[in-house]
């Protein structure tokens, strides 16, 4: 019954490594989002996408890029990981449009990344 | 600049009593507000929402109140149960579909 799947629950990487976080949803949602959660800072939006090959910067895009080649898949890329990118990364998806259901995000279980 | 603010990092409530979680926002263009609940090591799950054209929405033990003039919303849980212990996030939707979250409030339900 899992609807948003994040490929890795736990990752440990070294500073400077390239990191890929993958997210797949099976609900035919138009919108997909990447957030990071840090203690005392809540959920902060990194990037979001409202269509295939479309992306929009969120509040903290620096050091990240994204890729959405297919509707169901949204990837977060850390080109050169740094220790301040150690965090819990959460992928989410939602319908597009202005009806009430369009606002409800369905989240994955999260990927905890540690950068050494 | 924080557009969605949850000023109480934590809250403790006796089981069976009412839990009230508060949220303030600064952007008058937000058109939808949502509450999410998060357990450790899990993704947030949707709880309840309210459109900016309404002032109250109720779903079982959960009620959300919106005061647009004060740019304030609150989540009431009554009666509070042990399983309600979690982190609660207030969120708001912008016109461009962007959903902005607050920092969260950790709710402890005491036996």
Interface residues (C-beta under 8 A of the other chain):
Chain A: X4 X31 X33 X35 X40 X41 X42 X43 X44 X45 X48 X50 X56 X58 X59 X90 X92 X94 X96 X98 X100 X102 X103 X104 X105 X106 X107 X108 X109 X110
Chain B: X6 X9 X31 X32 X34 X36 X41 X42 X43 X44 X45 X46 X49 X51 X89 X91 X93 X96 X97 X98 X99 X100 X101 X102 X103 X104
